[in-house]
Amino acid sequence: MRRNTHEDSVSAIDSVFSEAHLFNIYKNDSLKKFELNPLFTSFPKNQKAVDSIRNVVYSLPFYRI
C-alpha cells in the first residue's frame, strides 16, 4: 500500500472553499475595479441569521449549486 507524502497531497490541491469565508463581489465604478466584501462579519447568533445568510448566498450566481 502506498502512503501519501506531504508533497503528493499539496501538489493536488488547487484551492479550498470554506463557508466561513464567503464574499460578495461589487463593481466599484469610481475606482473602476471589483471589490470583495464579506457576506457576514460575525458568527450568526440564531437560526434566523443563518437562514438570512443562506438566502443571500443562494441568490448570488457564483454560489449556486
ABEGO torsion letter per residue (X at the ends): XBBBBAAAAAAABABBBBAABBBBBBBBAAAGBBBBBBABABBBABAAAAAAAAAAAAABAAABX
